[in-house]
């Protein structure tokens, strides 16, 4: 994929949400919330806090959804990234 976010922006791919609860109940697609975690796929030139491959946590209403090469991604401002999973 050839996409380079500008400035302090991050391109992330959302992680898939579980389709079953711990007790085995299947959650239908229309009842699932979008996951608040993703994998960093590309970073802007000014981003120093995260790197490609990091798993990040972001706010519920953060970012702009884009479709690149048939996949859905999220472009986030660095300030919308709440943390990095260790």
Rosetta blueprint (number, residue, H / E / L):
1 X L
2 X L
3 X L
4 X L
5 X L
6 X L
7 X L
8 X L
9 X E
10 X E
11 X E
12 X E
13 X E
14 X E
15 X L
16 X L
17 X L
18 X L
19 X L
20 X E
21 X L
22 X L
23 X L
24 X L
25 X L
26 X E
27 X L
28 X L
29 X H
30 X H
31 X H
32 X L
33 X L
34 X L
35 X L
36 X L
37 X E
38 X E
39 X E
40 X E
41 X E
42 X E
43 X E
44 X L
45 X L
46 X L
47 X L
48 X L
49 X L
50 X L
51 X L
52 X L
53 X L
54 X L
55 X E
56 X E
57 X E
58 X E
59 X L
60 X L
61 X L
62 X L
63 X L
64 X E
65 X E
66 X E
67 X E
68 X E
69 X L
70 X L
71 X E
72 X E
73 X E
74 X E
75 X E
76 X E
77 X E
78 X H
79 X H
80 X H
81 X E
82 X E
83 X E
84 X E
85 X L
86 X L
